[in-house]
């Protein structure tokens, strides 16, 4: 059996799993809590196509005694799949790099435009209602944009901003990418603080890990120019909510953009939405959810499951499982399943 989760999936794209491997597809689009996910994975599931918002914790994976491969739909698997436990159990984990790059980049640039022109504030107005010249937006070509993270998404965003708007773009990344700097005309900044200090618009485009969580903290926000914009279409936890609250309070941060937001049951999330609703642009993790992108990601995830069940490995496998087990399939109940 293969368990498939996540809304908006074209189930016709799952047909190869049934035809080539004889797997019965169990499609559960709604979000699963940890108890239900553990129960479902414990029912002789060999493959798990993870397209939802549920978290495959170590406890859940240990209940999945027949599971061989988890195909995560997207790139930010770290916060949704306990990969170290999967490695320990010889469960392969794959992701879908590159499939959502154009959608995420286009959405992010669109939100930069929304925030810069304050379009949500102008909807339905017959006259602009400027108070003074300082109320008017700047052209993007006059803005300094800093991008935190220069993977595929960051590069595509930089390309659109440079080629489309002639914006000044700098970046910070764990590894410097001099070839990208030359190709796109970017400037490198040696630290997050240095990047923030020179960014009228700060774009957050790194995965959520222990290293990046709360990376944009008080010390970083205090260095940003007055009236700056933060655009976070990665994960909300990368921006410390308490530091963001202070930045919005004193006006250093004029607007903040999030695709996915903090837990609204938390004090931090409640305070932000209560006090700064008119200066937050929040969407529900939709940047990568176009029809074309979803079809590419599902097709790629299905191919990864097929590759693993056929060959014992896949080019998009993450984690360290192969270092220990090589390409051998997981042995369950005394046999290769």
N, C-alpha and C positions, 0 to 999 in steps of 0.2 A: 504494500500500500504506500501511496505518497500523500502526505498531508500538504495542502495548499492553503495559505491564509492571505488576507489582504483584499480590500475592495477594488472594484474596477478592473478585474482581470478578465481578459477574453479567454474563456475556458477552452476554446478551440485550439489555442496554442499549446495546450497540455497534451494533445493527442499523441505526440511521439512517445510519451512515457507509457501510455497504454499499449501502443502498437509494438514498440521495440522491446519493452521489458515486462509486459503483461501486468503492469501495476494498476490497481484500482485507485482512482483519484478521489480523495475526500476533500472537497472544497468548502472551507468555512470562512466566509469573507469578514464576519464580524470580529471585533477584538476579543482575544481569549485571555482570561486571567491565568495565573500560574498553575492553579489547580487543574483547570480544564485542559490546558496545554499539556501538562504532564500526563493526564489521563489519555488524551488522544495519541500522544507520541508513544505511549506504552502499548498501543494496540497493533503490534506487528508492523509499524511504519518503518520502511527502509529509507525513504527520502522525504525531506521536509523542505518545501519551497516557501521561504519566509518572506511574505510580502506585506505583512501587517505591522502593527505597533507593539505586539507582545514581546516579552523578553524570555528568551530561552536560557534560563539560569543554569548553574551547575546542577542544582537539585532536579530540575526538569530533565536535563540531558541524562542524568544517571538512571532515570526511570525508562528511558527510551532504549531498551535492551536490543532492539533490532535495527536501530537507526545507523545508517552508514554515511549519509551526506546531508548537510544543511546548505541549501542554495539561497543566500540572502539577496533580496531584490534591492539593489542600491549599493553604495560604497561604505556608508558609515555603520558598519556591522558591529563595531566595538561596544556600543551601548545596548545592543540587542541580543547578542549571542556570546555566551561565556566560552570564548575560543580556547583559553588554557585548559578548561575541563574537556572540551571537545578533543583537543590534542591528546590529552591523557587517555581518553576513551577510544582513540583511533577513529574519531568521526571527522570526516573532511568538512571544511567550511569554505564556501566560495562566495564571491560577490560579483557585481556587474559593472566594472569600471568602464567609464567612457560613454555608457548608454544614455546617461541623463545630462551630459555636459551642456549641450545646446539649450535645453529647456531651463536648466538652473541658471545659466549665464544670462539668457534673455529675461527671465523673471527678475533676477537680481538687478540688472540694468534698468528694467522697468520700474522697480521699487526705488532705485536711486532717483529716477526722474520724478516719480510720485512725491518723494520726500523733498527734493530740491525745489520743486515748483509748488509744494504744499497743495497738491491737487485735491486731496480729500476735503480741505478747508474751503475750496473754491467751488465745489459742486453745487449747482442750483443758483448761483449768484449771477445777477445780470450785469453787475459792475464789479471790478476787482476789489475795490475798497482798500487801496493801499493807504497806510498811515503816513509813511515818509519813504524816501528812496531806499532806506535800509530794509524795508519790508519786501522789496522786490527780490526775486531769486537771481542767482548768478547763472550764466551759461556754464554748462559742464566743462567747456574748454577753458574756463577761468578758474576751475576748481582743482584743488590738489586731492587726488584720491589715493588712499593707502589700502592695499590689499594684504590681509593677513592670511598667508597660505597661497602657494603658487603651484598647486597641482593642476590637473586638467581644467577644472572649473575656474580656478583663479586665472589661468592663462587665457581662457576664452573671454572672461569678463574684461581683462586688461586689453585684449585685442579689440573688442567692441568699443571700449572707451577711447582707446588711442586712435583707431582707424575711423570710427564713426563721429567722434566728438573732439578729437585732438586734445583730450584731457591730459593733464600731468599726472602720471601714475608711478607710485613707488610701491615696494612690497617688502615683506619680511617672510622668510621661510626657514625651516630647519636647515635646509641645504641651499646654498646660493646657486642660482641657475643663470650663469653668464650668457649662455646661448639664447635664452629667452630675453634677457636684458637687451642683447644686441638686436634680436629680431623685432622686438616690440618697442624699443626705446624706453625701457623702464629703469628706474633707479633702485638700488638695493639699500635697505636699512638694516643695520646690524642687530637691532633689538626691537621688541614690540613697543617699548617706550619711545624710541627714536622715530618709529613709524607713526605713532599716534600724534606726536608733537607737530608733525608737518602735514597732517591730514585734515582737510575740511570735511571729507567724507571717508569714514573708516569702514571697509568691507571685511566682514569676518567670514572666512572660507576654509576653516580647518576642522577636522573631525573632533568629536568629543572623546578625550582620553583623560587619564589621571593628570597628564602633563598639561593639557590645554584647558581643563575645567577652571573657570574663574580667571582665565588668563587676562581678560580685560577687567582689571580690578580698579580700585580707587586710585592707585598710583599711576595707572595708565590714563584713566579718564581725566585726571587733574592736569595732564599735560596737553590735552587736546585744545585746539583753538576755541574761543567762545563762539557759540552758535553752530557747533559742528553737528554732523549727522552720523549715527552708527547704523549700519545695515548688516544684519546678521541673518543670512539665509543658510547657515550651517545648523548648529544646535544652540538652544538658548543658554545652556549652562556655561558656555564659554565666556559669556558676559556676566559678571557678578551682579545680581539684581540689586543689592544694597548700594553698590557703587553707582549703578545706573540711576537709581532713585536720587542720589545726591547730585549727580550730574544734570538730571532733568530739573531738579529743584532750583539750582543756582543758575541755570540757563547755559551752562557750558555745552550741554547737549541739547540742541534745539528739537531734534526729532530722533526717534529710534524705530527701526524696522526689524520685525522678527517674522520668520516663517516657522511657526511652531513657537510656543511660549512656555513660560514657567508654569508649574502646577498652580492653577487658580485657587486651590484650597490652601496654598501656602500663604503666610503673611506677606512675603515679598511680592508674590504675584498679585494678591488682592490690593495691596497698597499702590502698586504701579498702575493697575487698571482703574482704580478708584480716583487717583489724583492726577493722572496724566493721560487719560483716555484720548484726548484731542491731540496728543503729541506722540502717540504710538500707532504704528501701522502694523497690525498683527494679522497674519493669515495662518491657516491650519495645516502647515507642512504640505503645501501644494506645489512647490517649485518644480519638482520632477514629474508631476502627474499630468502630463499631456498624453493623449491617446498614442501618439507615435513613440514617446519615450517608454511608456508602460509596455507596449508591445515589444520594443527592443529589449527591455530588461527581462521580461518573462521569457522571451525566446532564448536569451543568453543564459538565464538560470536553468531552463529546461535542457539546453545543450550541455551545461556543466554537470547536471545530474546524469545525463546520458553518458558523457565521457567518463565520469567516475565509475558508474556501474559497469561500463564496458571495459575500461582500461585501468581502473584503480587510481586515477589521478585526473586533474584538469588544470589548464593553464591559469585559471583564475582562483586557484586554491590559496587561502591565506593561512596564517598560523604556522606552527612548527611540526605538524603531524608527520609530514613527509620526511623530516629529518630523522624521526624515530622509526617510523614504520615503512618508509619508502612508498611504493605504489600498491602494496598489498591491501586487499579489501578487508574490512572489519570482519572478524570471526565472531559469530554469535551462536550460542547454544551448540558449540562444538562443530560448526560448519561455516563456510563462507556464505553469507546471506545476501 
